Amino acid sequence: MIEGFFDDQDALLFEINFITSDGLELAVDAMLDKGFSDWLAINHQDLDALGWTYFDQQTMRTARGDVRFDIYAGKLGIDGSEFNIPIHVGKNLTEVLLGRQWLTTRRLVVDMPSGELTLG
């Protein structure tokens, strides 16, 4: 189970690790975005140091209209486990986004009055 936290605007945040192609782990805070239907989305600027492999492009409908994402084979560390997943890489993303696919394999608990936020 991964413990999350709320930011000052009540966004749902979880600390995850990007795992570079060299095996280095980089801790980042990722925001759970129920509107994003895939696994993870990051900004192009975040990609430079990771060394992940490009393999496709996909156009997705977003709040800003249709957006083209580059898809990379990426590796994440979450709660002591490693995941090889497709990473959506786009421009103008201000946050690292965790998408709804995580909810197909993990249970989300959000209890704002008590400050409880878990993904397990």
N, C-alpha and C positions, 0 to 999 in steps of 0.2 A: 504494500500500500504506500502511496506517495502522499505526503502531507502538502497541502497547498496553503496559499494565503491570499487575502484580499488587499488590493491596493486602495488608495484614497478615493477612487471612483467605483469601488466594489467590483472591479474586474477579478476574474478567477485566475490566479497565477500559480504555476507549478515550476519548480526548478528541475531542469533536465540537463543532460550532458550531450553535447555534440561530440562524436568520436571521429577524429580526422582519419584520413587514409594512412597516417603514420601511427595511429593508435593513441594519440593524445586526446584527453578528455577536457572539454571546455564547458564549464557550467554557464547556463543561461536561464533566464526566467521566460517561460512561455505562457501565453494567455489562452485559455480554453475559449474557442470561438464556435458556438453551436451552429452558426451559419456557414461554416466551412466544412464541406462534406468529406474531405480526405484526411490524411494523417497529420501532415505538418507543412507549414508554409513559412518561408523566410525571405528576406530581402536579398537582392543580388549582392549587395555590399557585404553581407554576412558570409557569403560563399567562398570568398577569396582564399582563406587560410585552411579550408577544410579538405581540399583535394578529392572531393566526391566526383563520381563519374556521371557525365551527362548521358541520357539515353532517349529522351523524347520531348515533345511539346504537347501541351493540352490547353484548349481554350475553355474557360469556365465563366459562368455568369456570377458576378459579384454585385455588391451594392453600388459599385461605380460603373457597372455595365459589363460587357464581355471583355475578359482580360486573358492574354496569353501567358502561360507559365511554362518555363523550362522545367523538365522533370529530371532529377538526379537520383542516383542510388546512394542513399545516405545511411548512416548508422548513428543510433541514439542509445544513450544509457539512461534508463529510468528505473529507479527503485532496485538497483542491483542487477537488472537484466539488460541485455543488449537486444536491440531491434534493428533489422535491416528493412528499411521502408522506402517508398518513393517520397522524395521531398519536392514540393512545389516551390519554385524559385521565381519571384516576380519583382517588379519595381514598385516603389512607393508603399511598401509594407512597413508600418511603423513598429510593429510587434512581431515576435516569433509566435506563430499561431498553431495551437494544437486543435485538430479538427474532430469531428464526430466519430471517425473510425475508432478512436480510443474507447468510445462508449460501447462499442460492440464486444469488447473483451474485458472491460473493467467497469466497476460500479462507481458512480459519482455520488458523493454525499455533500450537499451544500446546506449548511445551517448557519446563516449569517448572524442571528441573534447570539449564538454561542461561540461564533468564530471558527466553527468546524468546516474544513474543506479537505476532502480526501478523494483520491482516485485509486481504487484498489480492486 
